[in-house]
Amino acid sequence: MAGGKKKKEVKKETGLGLSFKKDENFGEWYSEVVVHGEMIEYYDISGCYILRPWSMGIWEIMQVFFDAEIKKMKIKNCYFPLFVSSSVLEKEKDHIEGFAPEVAWVTKSGKSDLEIPIAIRPTSETVMYPYFSKWIRGHRDLPLKLNQWCNVVRWEFSNPTPFIRSREFLWQEGHTAFATKEEADEEVLQVLELYRRIYEEFLAIPVIKGKKSEMEKFAGGLYTTSVEAFIPNTGRGVQGATSHCLGQNFAKMFEINFENEKGEKGMVWQNSWAYSTRTIGVMVMVHGDDKGLVLPPKVASVQVVVVPVPYKDADTQGILDACTATVETLSEAGIRAESDLRDNYSPGWKYSQWEMKGVPLRIEIGPKDLANNQVRCVRRDNGSKSDIKRDNLVEQVKTLLDNIQQSLLDAAKQKRDASVQVVKTWDEFKDALAQKKMILAPWCDEEEVEKDVKERTRGEMGAAKSLCSPLEQPELPEGTICFASGKPAKKWTYWGRSY
């Protein structure tokens, strides 16, 4: 997906603009948008990217929301080291097997070899849980609820793609321990709902809450729930975020025991859950267009950009003052606004640049606007223009931003829903897969059958797999059979190719 040779720039007059179209060459379009939109810069180590302020701002806005919500759940932030010893990492067999190919190892210090190689965390279960066993002794030490905001390293060998698949990424990871399974089960769904809110309320991306199959669940866990997004352009699902119930597997391995009120020994029940900077990549893929990024107002670090449009004989100073006053008024009302007063670029060039960066709303002020005590508003999502009086500025801009946020979600939902196909037979499944659909099919819930589906769909595009079984199950009429095996179906499951 990383860019190959670029075609000549299309927009000669501005030197801006993309060489690739979203519908024609999605991979190259995406690589270009994240660079031209100033989200990332490529780094000299493959699969590692510099996150520029434009993307970091989005991450911080989501972080502020999520951090406040988990604090309401009495979850506390902490920080554990980046390095993990091989003996600890390899303790939970299934877990390390799930991550083994992606673990990066430190083998040298200066010129001398380390006696025992040290791993860089791909996730922190094995880093943290030896200390859980130290800190948890009795029922009064429970629940133990920790979260850390950190980076992790997974040495991917498949196509590195900024945000979506990178070798180092930022995330939060929550790790909690409870006395009972009921408490753990309840938290899994509470956190999953926060992930749905991040996608739908902040990033304006529709997601499906579901449960992963045994084959696709977290290595070493009891069960995995996720929010699944879908990219209609590529016909691929994206695991948006995951909330796992780890059961007692790790508790057994790391001897995390406690004494209950009656003095009986018990093992804790654990969860882990995470969302990462992948969220930003999904947002770019879903909303971006041939002019560049389209940012939902809730996560845009600049929601409104104010551009002066002076003509030769115009009262230039008056226009610049009106721009500055407009930004001040909006900022005081809590709207993230900036003016672009650079005098070495034309207004047209500025429009293109701010469109490329995806700013939700542009305000233009020219001589006519100054005379009429108004401003012109241009929406990034649909290009529609409206003139609003400066006396009524804040209220109208807030309404516009709310409308943009909602219509981005509505448009994305409409596109996603049009990509979902319900199938009952293998032939229908193959046809739908060829048409890049997200497929909802009745399934017998057997691992062998899932392996078989993967095997039978291998090809240039990659194999199909189960994405999730929706938590809200449609009715399954009696006698319904599995699309792939012909055995009695147990549940509805979404299938497709994925990132």
Secondary structure as GFF3:
##gff-version 3
##sequence-region A 1 499
A	DSSP	alpha_helix	26	36	.	.	.	ID=ss1
A	DSSP	beta_strand	40	42	.	.	.	ID=ss2
A	DSSP	beta_strand	49	51	.	.	.	ID=ss3
A	DSSP	alpha_helix	53	72	.	.	.	ID=ss4
A	DSSP	beta_strand	76	77	.	.	.	ID=ss5
A	DSSP	beta_strand	83	85	.	.	.	ID=ss6
A	DSSP	alpha_helix	86	89	.	.	.	ID=ss7
A	DSSP	alpha_helix	93	99	.	.	.	ID=ss8
A	DSSP	three_ten_helix	100	102	.	.	.	ID=ss9
A	DSSP	beta_strand	104	109	.	.	.	ID=ss10
A	DSSP	beta_strand	112	120	.	.	.	ID=ss11
A	DSSP	alpha_helix	125	135	.	.	.	ID=ss12
A	DSSP	three_ten_helix	139	141	.	.	.	ID=ss13
A	DSSP	beta_strand	144	153	.	.	.	ID=ss14
A	DSSP	beta_strand	168	178	.	.	.	ID=ss15
A	DSSP	alpha_helix	181	197	.	.	.	ID=ss16
A	DSSP	pi_helix	198	202	.	.	.	ID=ss17
A	DSSP	beta_strand	208	211	.	.	.	ID=ss18
A	DSSP	beta_strand	223	231	.	.	.	ID=ss19
A	DSSP	beta_strand	236	247	.	.	.	ID=ss20
A	DSSP	alpha_helix	249	254	.	.	.	ID=ss21
A	DSSP	beta_strand	257	259	.	.	.	ID=ss22
A	DSSP	beta_strand	265	267	.	.	.	ID=ss23
A	DSSP	beta_strand	269	276	.	.	.	ID=ss24
A	DSSP	alpha_helix	278	287	.	.	.	ID=ss25
A	DSSP	beta_strand	304	308	.	.	.	ID=ss26
A	DSSP	alpha_helix	316	332	.	.	.	ID=ss27
A	DSSP	beta_strand	337	339	.	.	.	ID=ss28
A	DSSP	alpha_helix	347	356	.	.	.	ID=ss29
A	DSSP	beta_strand	361	365	.	.	.	ID=ss30
A	DSSP	alpha_helix	367	371	.	.	.	ID=ss31
A	DSSP	beta_strand	374	379	.	.	.	ID=ss32
A	DSSP	beta_strand	385	389	.	.	.	ID=ss33
A	DSSP	three_ten_helix	390	392	.	.	.	ID=ss34
A	DSSP	alpha_helix	393	418	.	.	.	ID=ss35
A	DSSP	beta_strand	420	422	.	.	.	ID=ss36
A	DSSP	alpha_helix	426	434	.	.	.	ID=ss37
A	DSSP	beta_strand	438	443	.	.	.	ID=ss38
A	DSSP	alpha_helix	447	456	.	.	.	ID=ss39
A	DSSP	beta_strand	465	470	.	.	.	ID=ss40
A	DSSP	beta_strand	491	498	.	.	.	ID=ss41
###
